[in-house]
Amino acid sequence: MHLDLSLLTLAIAAMAAGFIDSIVGGGGLILVPSLFSAFPDVPPATLFGTNKGGAVWGTSAAAWSFARRVRIPWAIVLPAALAAFAGGLGGAFAVTRVAPHALRKALPFVLAGVLGYTVLRRDLGKHHAPRVRGRWVALLGGGLIGLYDGFFGPGTGNLLVFLFVRAYGFDFVHAAASAKVVNTACNLAALLLFAFSGHVMWRYSAMIAVCNVGGSVLGSRLAVRKGTQFVRSMFMVIAVALIARTAWQAFAPR
C-alpha cells in the first residue's frame, strides 16, 4: 500500500515536473526529491538514472513543441547542445563514484541556490534582443551546465535559460525553447552512461516518461501563448517546500 501511494505521488510529481520544467526549468526540483522519497534505500546513481530515463522524453517533447511555435537560433543552440552532451557524460560518470550520503546532504543547498537565483531574476527575459557573441560562450556554458546536469540535475533548465538570456539577449520564451534542446542533449548523454552502468529502473522510468511528456506539452504551449508568471510563482512555492523537506530528510536526527 505504501509503495502504491509512493508511485501515485511519483506520477503526479513527474507530470508537475514536466509542466514546470518546460516553462521555467527546475522540474528536477520536484522529481528528484520525489524519487529519493519513494525509494529511500536505492543508490542515488540509480535514482538519477531513472529520472533521466523519464525526463529525456519530457524535454524532447517540450523541445519539439517549442520548435513548432518559436524560431530557435540553431547556430548558437547546436554548439551548446553538443558541449552539454559531452558534459552530461562526464557528470553522470562522476555521480556513479560519489558516496550517497554526500549527495543527500548537498541537495537542499542546491535547491536553495536555485530558488535564490529565481527570486532575484524575476524580470529575466522580458525582451528579445539577440546579441552577436562568439559560440565559445555557448560551448563553455553548455559544457559546464551539462556536467552539472549529469552529476546532479535539479535547476539545469534555470541555468540554461540564464545562459541564453544573459549571454545572447534572448527573451524568456526563446531562451526556454533553446534550453529544452540543450537539456535534451545532456539528459540523453547521462541516460546512456547510467544505462550502460546498470543504474536505471526502466519500469519506473517508463511511467515517469508518460507523465512527464504530458506535463511538458501542456507547459510549453502555455509558455508560448500565455507567459510564465503564474507558473514561476508556483515553482517558487514548491521549491520552498522541497527545501524544507529535503533538509529535514538530510539533517534530522535519526
For each residue, the residues with C-beta under 8 A, 3 or more apart:
1: 4 5
2: 5 6
3: 6 7 38
4: 1 7 8
5: 1 2 8 9
6: 2 3 9 10 37 38 39
7: 3 4 10 11 38 204 207
8: 4 5 11 12
9: 5 6 12 13 34 37 38
10: 6 7 13 14 34 35 38 204 207 208
11: 7 8 14 15 207 208 211
12: 8 9 15 16 211
13: 9 10 16 17 30 31 34
14: 10 11 17 18 31 34 54 58 207 208 211 212 215
15: 11 12 18 19 211 212 214 215
16: 12 13 19 20 27 30 215 238
17: 13 14 20 21 27 28 29 30 31 55 58 212 215
18: 14 15 21 22 27 55 58 61 62 211 212 213 214 215 216 219
19: 15 16 22 23 27 215 216 218 219 231
20: 16 17 23 24 25 26 27 30 215 219 231 234 235 238
21: 17 18 24 25 26 27 28 55 58 59 62 157 183 215 216 219
22: 18 19 27 58 59 62 65 66 176 180 215 216 217 218 219 220 223
23: 19 20 176 219 220 222 223 228 231 232
24: 20 21 118 157 158 161 176 228 231 232 235
25: 20 21 155 156 157 158 159 160 161 176 179 183
26: 20 21 29 30 114 118 154 155 157 158 235 239
27: 16 17 18 19 20 21 22 30 31 55 58 157 212
28: 17 21 31 32 51 55 153 154 155 156 157
29: 17 26 32 33 111 114 154 155 235 238 239 242
30: 13 16 17 20 26 27 33 34 238 242
31: 13 14 17 27 28 34 35 51 54 55 208 212
32: 28 29 35 36 47 48 51 107 153 154
33: 29 30 36 37 107 242 245 246
34: 9 10 13 14 30 31 37 38
35: 10 31 32 38 39 47 50 51
36: 32 33 39 40 44 47 104 107 246 249
37: 6 9 33 34 40 245 249
38: 3 6 7 9 10 34 35
39: 6 35 36 42 47 201
40: 36 37
41:
42: 39 46 47 201
43: 46 47 100 199
44: 36 47 48 95 98 100 103 104
45: 48 49 95 96 194 197 199
46: 42 43 49 50 194 199 200 201
47: 32 35 36 39 42 43 44 50 51
48: 32 44 45 51 52 92 95 152 153 190 194 199
49: 45 46 52 53 92 190 191 194 195 197 199 200 201
50: 35 46 47 53 54 199 200 201 204 205 208
51: 28 31 32 35 47 48 54 55 153 208
52: 48 49 55 56 92 153 187 190 191 194 200 205
53: 49 50 56 191 194 195 200 201 202 205 206 208 209
54: 14 31 50 51 57 58 204 205 206 207 208 209 211 212
55: 17 18 21 27 28 31 51 52 58 59 187 208 209 212
56: 52 53 59 60 184 187 188 191 209
57: 54 60 61 209 212 213
58: 14 17 18 21 22 27 54 55 61 62 209 212 213 215 216
59: 21 22 55 56 62 63 180 183 184 187 216
60: 56 57 63 64 184
61: 18 57 58 64 65 212 213 216 217 220
62: 18 21 22 58 59 65 66 180 216 217 219 220
63: 59 60 66 67 177 180 181 183 184
64: 60 61 67 68
65: 22 61 62 68 69 216 217 220 221
66: 22 62 63 69 70 72 176 177 180 220 223 224
67: 63 64 70 72 177 181
68: 64 65
69: 65 66 220 221 224
70: 66 67 173 174 177 224
71: 174
72: 66 67 77 174 177 178 181
73: 76 77 130 168 170 174 178
74: 77 78
75: 78 79 135
76: 73 79 80 135 138 164 168 178
77: 72 73 74 80 81 138 178 181 182
78: 74 75 81 82
79: 75 76 82 83 135 138 139 142
80: 76 77 83 84 138 139 141 142 160 163 178 182
81: 77 78 84 85 142 181 182 184 185
82: 78 79 85 86 139 142 185
83: 79 80 86 87 138 139 140 141 142 143 146
84: 80 81 87 88 142 143 145 146 149 182 183 185 186 189
85: 81 82 88 89 146 185 186 188 189
86: 82 83 89 90 143 146 189
87: 83 84 90 91 142 143 144 145 146 147 148 149 150 186 189
88: 84 85 91 92 146 147 149 150 185 186 187 188 189 190 193
89: 85 86 92 93 150 189 190 192 193
90: 86 87 93 94 146 147 150 151
91: 87 88 94 95 146 147 148 149 150 151 152 186 190
92: 48 49 52 88 89 95 96 150 151 189 190 191 193 194
93: 89 90 96 97 150 193
94: 90 91 97 98 150 151
95: 44 45 48 91 92 98 103 150 151 152
96: 45 92 93 193 194 197 199
97: 93 94
98: 44 94 95 102 103 151
99: 102 103
100: 43 44 103 104
101: 104 105
102: 98 99 105 106
103: 44 95 98 99 100 106 107 152
104: 36 44 100 101 107 246 249 250
105: 101 102 108 109 250 251
106: 102 103 109 110 152
107: 32 33 36 103 104 110 111 154 246 250
108: 105 111 112 243 246 247 250 251
109: 105 106 112 113
110: 106 107 113 114 152 154 155
111: 29 107 108 114 115 154 155 239 242 243 246
112: 108 109 115 116 243
113: 109 110 116 117 155
114: 26 29 110 111 117 118 154 155 158 239
115: 111 112 118 119 236 239 240 243
116: 112 113 119 120
117: 113 114 120 121 155 158 162
118: 24 26 114 115 121 122 158 232 235 236 239
119: 115 116 122 236
120: 116 117
121: 117 118 124 162
122: 118 119 232
123: 126
124: 121 161 162 165 172
125: 128 161 165 170 171 172 173 174 175 176
126: 123 171 172
127: 171
128: 125 169 170 171 173 174
129: 169 171
130: 73 168 169 170
131: 167 168 169
132:
133: 137 167 168
134: 137
135: 75 76 79 138 139
136: 139 140
137: 133 134 140 141 163 167 168
138: 76 77 79 80 83 135 141 142 163 167 168
139: 79 80 82 83 135 136 142 143
140: 83 136 137 143 144
141: 80 83 137 138 144 145 160 163 167
142: 79 80 81 82 83 84 87 138 139 145 146 160 163 182 185
143: 83 84 86 87 139 140 146 147
144: 87 140 141 147 148
145: 84 87 141 142 148 149 156 159 160 163 182 186
146: 83 84 85 86 87 88 90 91 142 143 149 150 182 185 186 189
147: 87 88 90 91 143 144 150 151
148: 87 91 144 145 151 152 153 156 159
149: 84 87 88 91 145 146 152 153 156 183 186 187 190
150: 87 88 89 90 91 92 93 94 95 146 147 153 186 189 190 193
151: 90 91 92 94 95 98 147 148
152: 48 91 95 103 106 110 148 149
153: 28 32 48 51 52 148 149 150 156 190
154: 26 28 29 32 107 110 111 114
155: 25 26 28 29 110 111 113 114 117 158 159
156: 25 28 145 148 149 153 159 160 183 186
157: 21 24 25 26 27 28 160 161 176 179 180 183
158: 24 25 26 114 117 118 155 161 162
159: 25 145 148 155 156 162 163
160: 25 80 141 142 145 156 157 163 164 175 178 179 182 183
161: 24 25 124 125 157 158 164 165 172 175 176 179
162: 117 121 124 158 159 165 166
163: 80 137 138 141 142 145 159 160 166 167 168 179
164: 76 160 161 167 168 170 174 175 178 179
165: 124 125 161 162 168 169 170 171 172 175
166: 162 163
167: 131 133 137 138 141 163 164
168: 73 76 130 131 133 137 138 163 164 165
169: 128 129 130 131 165
170: 73 125 128 130 164 165 174 175 178
171: 125 126 127 128 129 165 174 175
172: 124 125 126 161 165 175 176 223 228
173: 70 125 128 176 177 223 224
174: 70 71 72 73 125 128 164 170 171 177 178
175: 125 160 161 164 165 170 171 172 178 179
176: 22 23 24 25 66 125 157 161 172 173 179 180 220 223 228
177: 63 66 67 70 72 173 174 180 181 220
178: 72 73 76 77 80 160 164 170 174 175 181 182
179: 25 157 160 161 163 164 175 176 182 183
180: 22 59 62 63 66 157 176 177 183 184 220
181: 63 67 72 77 81 177 178 184 185
182: 77 80 81 84 142 145 146 160 178 179 185 186
183: 21 25 59 63 84 149 156 157 160 179 180 186 187
184: 56 59 60 63 81 180 181 187 188
185: 81 82 84 85 88 142 146 181 182 188 189
186: 84 85 87 88 91 145 146 149 150 156 182 183 189 190
187: 52 55 56 59 88 149 183 184 190 191
188: 56 85 88 184 185 191 192
189: 84 85 86 87 88 89 92 146 150 185 186 192 193
190: 48 49 52 88 89 91 92 149 150 153 186 187 193 194
191: 49 52 53 56 92 187 188 194 195 200
192: 89 188 189 195 196
193: 88 89 92 93 96 150 189 190 196 197
194: 45 46 48 49 52 53 92 96 190 191 197 199 200
195: 49 53 191 192 198 199 200
196: 192 193
197: 45 49 96 193 194
198: 195
199: 43 45 46 48 49 50 96 194 195
200: 46 49 50 52 53 191 194 195 205
201: 39 42 46 49 50 53 204 205
202: 53 205 206
203: 206 207
204: 7 10 50 54 201 207 208
205: 50 52 53 54 200 201 202 208 209
206: 53 54 202 203 209 210
207: 7 10 11 14 54 203 204 210 211
208: 10 11 14 31 50 51 53 54 55 204 205 211 212
209: 53 54 55 56 57 58 205 206 212 213
210: 206 207 213 214
211: 11 12 14 15 18 54 207 208 214 215
212: 14 15 17 18 27 31 54 55 57 58 61 208 209 215 216
213: 18 57 58 61 209 210 216 217
214: 15 18 210 211 217 218
215: 14 15 16 17 18 19 20 21 22 58 211 212 218 219
216: 18 19 21 22 58 59 61 62 65 212 213 219 220
217: 22 61 62 65 213 214 220 221
218: 19 22 214 215 221 222
219: 18 19 20 21 22 23 62 215 216 222 223 231
220: 22 23 61 62 65 66 69 176 177 180 216 217 223 224
221: 65 69 217 218 224 225
222: 23 218 219 225 226 228 231
223: 22 23 66 172 173 176 219 220 226 227 228 231
224: 66 69 70 173 220 221
225: 221 222
226: 222 223
227: 223 230
228: 23 24 172 176 222 223 231 232
229: 232 233
230: 227 233 234
231: 19 20 23 24 219 222 223 228 234 235
232: 23 24 118 122 228 229 235 236
233: 229 230 236 237
234: 20 230 231 237 238
235: 20 24 26 29 118 231 232 238 239
236: 115 118 119 232 233 239 240
237: 233 234 240 241
238: 16 20 29 30 234 235 241 242
239: 26 29 111 114 115 118 235 236 242 243
240: 115 236 237 243 244
241: 237 238 244 245
242: 29 30 33 111 238 239 245 246
243: 108 111 112 115 239 240 246 247
244: 240 241 247 248
245: 33 37 241 242 248 249
246: 33 36 104 107 108 111 242 243 249 250
247: 108 243 244 250 251
248: 244 245 251 252
249: 36 37 104 245 246 252
250: 104 105 107 108 246 247
251: 105 108 247 248
252: 248 249
253:
254:
